[in-house]
């Protein structure tokens, strides 16, 4: 209903729609490995990504077309979109590209500028807190980063940009496996700086079964909330407030930990860029879909 009713009808989108991985446990357990891709296709998807059982998915799709549940016309529309995309990309003339040339294309300044603009406009301020203290003057700040052990670079661009803007920054990295000694070290660092920024990347991980802050990190954030001027910047899940009862500080949503989003947060905090984004989801009755605190551009 969302794909056809919103994307196709309301937004008049006629491009290619690709599912997320159809191996998702909740979908497979409810609908089965064959029915899941059929329903995704009927909902408006064109490419069915990573079915949990390829043979079952193929047989179910063939059966749905054979029975008329999926019309040939509907199938043709998806096939045409796939072929059109390949044609537009020149794949009928040259089927392969030199992988070494990819950074030279997607890394062009013009494309980076587009990414930076999108990331800046996507920032959503949910709670203002002491945001103005960060925007008005440069100072000393501890940046506490959190992400999976495989995501070693999170926060790096943010820290570099803050330092370039004139902040003195101390850093500490936490992981899901971090223990008591690591959290004690983070507290020591926080005590030595008047400001603290938590750069947190909590993302869905396949087969984990939950998307949440570690309890130890939630306790650290709530402790810092009462002792320092603080910004909590989420570079992943927007739902962190559910684990932070009584949280009063700045809560800023950046949605992902891409370089562009880290630059956007640094630009908003250190260079006074405007914040104008709106929530695409409901976080709570106080923060419904469409909510967002506007912050005007701070001029020198």
C-alpha positions as CSV (number, residue, x, y, z in Angstrom):
1,X,0.0,0.0,0.0
2,X,2.8,2.4,0.8
3,X,4.8,1.5,-2.3
4,X,1.9,1.8,-4.7
5,X,-0.2,4.4,-2.9
6,X,2.6,6.7,-1.9
7,X,5.6,6.2,-4.2
8,X,3.8,5.4,-7.4
9,X,0.6,7.4,-6.9
10,X,1.1,10.4,-4.6
11,X,4.8,11.0,-5.5
12,X,4.4,9.8,-9.1
13,X,7.7,7.9,-8.8
14,X,8.2,5.7,-11.9
15,X,11.8,4.6,-11.1
16,X,13.1,1.2,-10.0
17,X,12.0,0.0,-6.5
18,X,14.3,-2.5,-4.8
19,X,13.3,-4.4,-1.6
20,X,15.5,-4.7,1.4
21,X,16.9,-8.2,2.0
22,X,14.0,-10.6,2.0
23,X,15.9,-12.8,4.5
24,X,14.5,-10.7,7.3
25,X,13.4,-13.2,9.9
26,X,10.1,-11.5,10.8
27,X,9.0,-11.6,7.2
28,X,10.0,-15.1,6.4
29,X,8.5,-16.5,9.6
30,X,5.2,-14.9,9.0
31,X,4.8,-15.3,5.2
32,X,7.3,-18.0,4.2
33,X,10.1,-17.9,1.7
34,X,7.8,-18.1,-1.3
35,X,5.0,-15.8,-0.3
36,X,7.2,-13.1,0.9
37,X,8.7,-12.1,-2.5
38,X,5.3,-12.4,-4.1
39,X,3.8,-10.0,-1.7
40,X,6.7,-7.6,-2.1
41,X,6.2,-7.7,-5.8
42,X,2.5,-7.1,-5.5
43,X,3.2,-4.2,-3.2
44,X,5.1,-2.5,-6.1
45,X,8.7,-3.6,-5.8
46,X,10.6,-4.3,-9.0
47,X,13.6,-6.2,-7.8
48,X,13.3,-8.8,-5.1
49,X,16.6,-8.7,-3.1
50,X,18.1,-11.7,-1.4
51,X,15.1,-14.1,-0.9
52,X,15.8,-16.6,1.9
53,X,15.2,-19.5,-0.5
54,X,15.8,-18.7,-4.1
55,X,14.1,-21.8,-5.5
56,X,11.0,-21.3,-3.4
57,X,10.9,-17.6,-4.4
58,X,11.2,-18.5,-8.1
59,X,8.6,-21.1,-8.0
60,X,6.2,-18.9,-6.1
61,X,6.6,-16.0,-8.5
62,X,6.1,-18.3,-11.5
63,X,3.0,-19.8,-9.9
64,X,1.6,-16.3,-9.1
65,X,2.1,-15.3,-12.8
66,X,0.7,-18.5,-14.1
67,X,-2.4,-18.2,-11.9
68,X,-3.0,-14.6,-12.8
69,X,-2.4,-13.3,-9.3
70,X,0.4,-11.3,-10.9
71,X,-0.6,-10.0,-14.3
72,X,1.7,-10.2,-17.3
73,X,1.3,-6.4,-17.6
74,X,2.4,-5.9,-14.1
75,X,5.4,-8.1,-14.7
76,X,6.2,-6.3,-17.9
77,X,6.3,-2.9,-16.1
78,X,9.0,-4.1,-13.7
79,X,11.0,-5.8,-16.5
80,X,10.8,-2.6,-18.5
81,X,12.1,-0.5,-15.6
82,X,15.1,-2.8,-15.2
83,X,15.9,-2.8,-18.9
84,X,15.5,1.0,-19.0
85,X,17.9,1.5,-16.2
86,X,20.5,-0.8,-17.9
87,X,20.0,1.1,-21.1
88,X,20.4,4.5,-19.5
89,X,23.6,3.3,-17.8
90,X,25.0,2.2,-21.2
91,X,25.2,-1.5,-20.2
92,X,24.0,-2.7,-23.6
93,X,27.1,-1.1,-25.2
94,X,29.5,-1.8,-22.4
95,X,28.6,-4.4,-19.8
96,X,31.5,-3.8,-17.4
97,X,33.3,-0.8,-15.9
98,X,36.8,-0.5,-14.5
99,X,36.3,-0.6,-10.7
100,X,39.3,1.7,-10.3
101,X,37.4,4.4,-12.1
102,X,34.5,4.4,-9.7
103,X,36.0,6.8,-7.1
104,X,36.9,9.2,-9.8
105,X,33.2,9.4,-10.8
106,X,31.3,9.2,-7.5
107,X,34.0,11.2,-5.7
108,X,33.7,14.3,-7.9
109,X,33.3,17.5,-6.0
110,X,29.8,18.2,-7.5
111,X,28.5,14.9,-6.2
112,X,30.1,15.5,-2.8
113,X,28.4,18.9,-2.6
114,X,25.0,17.3,-3.3
115,X,25.6,14.7,-0.6
116,X,26.6,17.5,1.9
117,X,23.6,19.5,1.0
118,X,21.2,16.5,1.5
119,X,22.9,15.6,4.8
120,X,22.6,19.2,6.1
121,X,18.9,19.5,5.2
122,X,18.2,16.0,6.7
123,X,19.4,17.0,10.2
124,X,16.5,17.0,12.7
125,X,16.7,18.7,16.1
126,X,14.5,16.9,18.5
127,X,15.6,18.6,21.7
128,X,17.4,22.0,21.7
129,X,19.1,21.7,25.1
130,X,22.4,23.6,25.3
131,X,22.9,23.7,21.5
132,X,23.5,27.4,21.5
133,X,26.6,27.1,23.7
134,X,28.2,24.9,21.0
135,X,27.2,27.2,18.2
136,X,28.1,30.6,19.7
137,X,31.7,30.1,20.6
138,X,34.5,27.5,20.1
139,X,35.8,25.7,23.1
140,X,36.9,22.4,24.6
141,X,34.8,19.3,24.1
142,X,35.1,15.6,24.7
143,X,33.7,13.5,21.8
144,X,32.6,10.0,22.9
145,X,32.0,7.8,19.9
146,X,30.1,4.5,19.8
147,X,29.7,2.0,17.0
148,X,30.2,-1.7,16.1
149,X,33.8,-3.0,16.3
150,X,33.8,-3.2,12.5
151,X,33.0,0.5,12.1
152,X,36.3,1.9,13.2
153,X,36.0,5.3,11.4
154,X,32.8,6.6,13.0
155,X,33.3,10.1,14.4
156,X,36.6,10.7,12.7
157,X,35.3,13.3,10.2
158,X,33.2,15.0,12.9
159,X,36.3,15.4,15.1
160,X,38.5,16.7,12.3
161,X,35.9,19.2,11.3
162,X,35.4,20.5,14.8
163,X,39.2,20.9,15.2
164,X,39.4,22.7,11.9
165,X,36.7,25.1,13.1
166,X,38.7,25.9,16.3
167,X,37.5,23.4,19.0
168,X,39.9,21.6,21.2
169,X,38.7,18.0,21.1
170,X,39.5,15.0,23.2
171,X,38.1,11.6,22.0
172,X,37.3,8.2,23.4
173,X,35.8,5.2,21.6
174,X,33.3,2.7,23.0
175,X,32.1,-0.5,21.4
176,X,29.4,-3.0,22.2
177,X,31.9,-5.2,24.0
178,X,33.4,-2.3,26.1
179,X,33.6,-3.1,29.8
180,X,33.7,-1.2,33.1
181,X,37.2,0.0,32.7
182,X,36.4,1.6,29.3
183,X,33.4,3.4,30.7
184,X,35.4,4.6,33.7
185,X,38.0,6.0,31.2
186,X,35.2,7.8,29.3
187,X,34.0,9.4,32.5
188,X,37.5,10.6,33.3
189,X,37.7,12.3,29.9
190,X,34.3,13.8,30.2
191,X,35.2,15.3,33.6
192,X,38.2,17.2,32.0
193,X,36.1,19.0,29.4
194,X,33.2,21.4,29.9
195,X,31.3,20.1,26.8
196,X,30.7,16.6,25.6
197,X,29.4,15.3,22.3
198,X,28.2,11.7,22.0
199,X,28.4,10.5,18.4
200,X,26.4,7.3,18.5
201,X,25.8,4.9,15.6
202,X,23.2,2.3,16.6
203,X,22.1,0.5,13.5
204,X,20.2,-2.7,12.6
205,X,22.5,-5.7,12.5
206,X,21.4,-8.9,10.8
207,X,20.2,-11.6,13.2
208,X,20.9,-9.5,16.4
209,X,17.2,-9.1,17.1
210,X,17.3,-5.6,18.7
211,X,18.4,-2.1,17.9
212,X,19.4,-0.4,21.1
213,X,22.1,1.3,23.2
214,X,24.0,-0.8,25.6
215,X,22.7,-0.2,29.1
216,X,26.1,1.0,30.2
217,X,26.2,3.6,27.5
218,X,22.7,4.8,28.3
219,X,23.8,5.2,31.9
220,X,26.9,7.2,30.9
221,X,24.8,9.5,28.7
222,X,22.3,10.2,31.5
223,X,25.2,10.9,33.9
224,X,26.8,13.3,31.4
225,X,23.4,14.9,30.9
226,X,23.4,16.2,34.5
227,X,27.0,17.3,34.6
228,X,28.0,18.8,31.3
229,X,26.7,20.9,28.3
230,X,26.0,18.0,26.0
231,X,24.9,17.0,22.5
232,X,23.7,13.5,21.7
233,X,24.1,13.1,17.9
234,X,22.5,9.9,16.5
235,X,24.2,8.6,13.4
236,X,21.8,5.7,13.2
237,X,18.5,4.8,15.0
238,X,16.4,7.8,15.9
239,X,14.8,6.0,18.8
240,X,17.5,6.5,21.5
241,X,15.3,8.7,23.7
242,X,13.3,5.6,24.6
243,X,16.2,4.4,26.7
244,X,17.0,7.8,28.2
245,X,14.2,8.9,30.6
246,X,14.5,12.5,31.7
247,X,17.2,13.3,29.1
248,X,17.4,17.1,28.9
249,X,20.3,17.9,26.6
250,X,20.5,18.5,22.8
251,X,19.2,15.5,20.7
252,X,20.2,15.8,17.0
253,X,19.4,13.2,14.4
254,X,21.8,12.7,11.5
255,X,20.5,9.2,10.5
256,X,23.7,7.6,9.2
257,X,27.4,7.7,9.9
258,X,28.5,8.7,6.4
259,X,31.2,11.3,5.9
260,X,28.6,13.8,4.7
261,X,26.4,13.4,7.8
262,X,29.4,13.8,10.1
263,X,30.3,17.0,8.2
264,X,26.7,18.2,8.5
265,X,26.7,17.8,12.3
266,X,30.0,19.6,12.7
267,X,28.8,22.4,10.4
268,X,25.7,22.8,12.5
269,X,27.5,22.8,15.8
270,X,30.7,24.7,14.9
271,X,29.8,26.9,11.9
272,X,26.2,27.9,12.7
273,X,24.6,26.2,9.7
274,X,20.7,26.1,9.9
275,X,18.8,23.1,11.1
276,X,15.5,22.6,9.4
277,X,14.8,18.9,9.1
278,X,11.5,17.2,10.0
279,X,10.9,13.7,11.5
280,X,9.7,11.2,8.9
281,X,8.6,8.9,11.8
282,X,6.9,9.3,15.2
283,X,9.2,9.1,18.1
284,X,6.7,9.8,20.9
285,X,3.5,11.7,21.4
286,X,5.7,14.8,22.0
287,X,7.7,14.2,18.9
288,X,5.3,13.1,16.1
289,X,6.1,12.7,12.5
290,X,6.7,16.1,11.0
291,X,8.2,17.5,14.2
292,X,11.5,19.4,14.1
293,X,12.9,22.4,15.9
294,X,14.1,25.1,13.4
295,X,17.4,26.8,14.1
296,X,18.3,29.8,11.9
297,X,21.7,30.2,10.4
298,X,24.1,31.9,12.7
299,X,26.0,34.6,10.9
300,X,29.5,35.8,12.0
